[in-house]
Amino acid sequence: MRVCVLGGGVVGVASAYFLAREGHTVTLLEARDGLGLETSLANGAQLSYSYVAPLADPSVLPKLPGWLLDRDSALRFVPRLDWQQWRWCLAFLRACRGSVARRVTAELLGLGQLSRARVHELVEREALAFDYQRNGKLVVYRDPEAFAAARRQLAYQATLGSHQQALDSAACVALEPALAALRDKLAGGIHTPSEEAGDCHAFTVGLADAAARRFGARIRCGVRVDGLRREGRRVVAAQTSAGDIEADAFVVCAGMRSVSLLAPLGLRLPMYPLTGYSLTAPVDPARHLPPALSVTDLHYKVVYARLGGQLRVAGMVDLVGRHARADQRRIALLTQQARETFPGGADFDAAATWCGGRPATPDSKPLVGATPYSNLWLNTGHGALGFTLACGSATLLADAMAGRPAALDLSAFALGR
Ligand SMILES: Cc1cc2nc3c(=O)[nH]c(=O)nc-3n(C[C@H](O)[C@H](O)[C@H](O)COP(=O)(O)OP(=O)(O)OC[C@H]3O[C@@H](n4cnc5c(N)ncnc54)[C@H](O)[C@@H]3O)c2cc1C
């Protein structure tokens, strides 16, 4: 089958790879001059298969006033005259129920486990160079109540097959000596040895190269899709800056742009960007002591990952509009928090800064699978977990398109679920 994949971020490239590997004739269209230059560019680098609990959870409700009023809160909400923002927020509030959060956690853990198996297989088969590390993750807590809640989540996730361990402050520092400055502030931490890290952009570029070289996928950068031409309930062509491109099937993986691409077809994707920031700071081993593990400082909701000679720092979840620009105040705050958590961890003065919009659904689950159009498929809306879940969701997509039983229940990720 001729398959046209729209969008060359990590999700589009993973989709193209798995579909090409099955024998489909794949063409991937990417508007930018290179792959992975939007949200997949400089994210937190975490392959955090076990940290998939949704943002929508009953515990966030008392925190909402802080998100509105505190400009330095890790999560910020700035209301706009934008019905898409309000519709997303209402759906988010509806998802803030314990029963929904538990079910979504179980579904995303399943997808995370599937993704991990696929990443391991790719690392074996494709010799991808993306600063990949199986270094484990340590999430540290300063607030005893938050740590107690994390231990309850650990107990729940243990019933679903996760292997994690709760540590006191001294054990956290023994495991990750770079945390020494926080010794007296920590309530404890949760260690997950099976978590991994890597450079999402390098992964995206390397996987696209493998798809093209080994399975004949055609990767076309600099081709912008402006719309989809349909006949009845079928899409017949992508209307692009390089003319109409016909195919037997179309897969939409255009990140946040998926929403406006599909609106003219009457499809409403429940997605909104959650803006976040990252720093990529150089590390001089003679002068700096960066963390060796992937670390999340839950107090600030900031993640840290070592990528070769650099330390990647990422954080902030800002619901501030569809076209948010980098806010220098947020970047300064992130830099200050990184310095406090890991003084001497990297050269933060020389850090490259970045801002991206996580393409998020209200319940944190991606949209994967069929649409009301017989040959139009979705793989988008991965929010804060696109790198982690890309290979799992691409596998589900390939199952669905082949019409064979999927590795997981596809209805959990369907549009209109
Ligand atoms: C601060 C931050 C930290 C993060 N940390 C992590 C992390 O540690 N781990 C993790 O798993 N995830 C993380 N994420 C989330 C992750 O980065 C995203 O979920 C993921 O990159 C989404 O990938 P995507 O392919 O769906 O979208 P994108 O990467 O945005 O790709 C969409 C592509 O489609 C192209 N496109 C759009 N419109 C068109 C068009 N009309 N025609 C052709 N091409 C088009 C775009 O140019 C783009 O390349 C983080 C995100 C942020 C912002």
The ligand as an ORCA input file, in Angstrom:
! r2SCAN-3c Opt
* xyz 0 1
  C       9.917     21.177     27.310
  C       9.521     19.809     26.778
  C      10.095     18.688     27.351
  C       9.720     17.417     26.906
  N      10.332     16.334     27.432
  C      10.011     15.094     26.993
  C      10.674     13.950     27.518
  O      11.595     14.074     28.336
  N      10.289     12.712     27.096
  C       9.267     12.563     26.188
  O       8.917     11.431     25.882
  N       8.645     13.622     25.637
  C       8.991     14.884     26.026
  N       8.365     15.980     25.501
  C       7.272     15.759     24.549
  C       7.776     15.451     23.151
  O       8.807     16.345     22.798
  C       6.604     15.561     22.156
  O       5.527     14.770     22.612
  C       7.016     15.047     20.778
  O       8.150     15.726     20.314
  C       5.875     15.213     19.781
  O       6.329     14.694     18.572
  P       5.465     14.842     17.262
  O       6.181     14.134     16.189
  O       4.045     14.472     17.549
  O       5.405     16.425     17.014
  P       6.528     17.370     16.403
  O       7.867     17.014     16.866
  O       6.074     18.765     16.630
  O       6.471     17.017     14.873
  C       5.430     17.429     14.012
  C       6.091     17.692     12.675
  O       5.082     17.946     11.705
  C       5.555     18.964     10.869
  N       4.407     19.627     10.287
  C       3.460     20.344     10.909
  N       2.574     20.794     10.039
  C       2.940     20.342      8.840
  C       2.407     20.490      7.547
  N       1.304     21.200      7.337
  N       3.032     19.887      6.518
  C       4.155     19.143      6.726
  N       4.714     18.999      7.932
  C       4.113     19.577      8.981
  C       6.310     19.896     11.803
  O       7.213     20.731     11.099
  C       6.987     18.916     12.725
  O       8.275     18.557     12.302
  C       8.730     17.266     25.899
  C       8.189     18.403     25.305
  C       8.579     19.671     25.738
  C       7.996     20.878     25.068
*
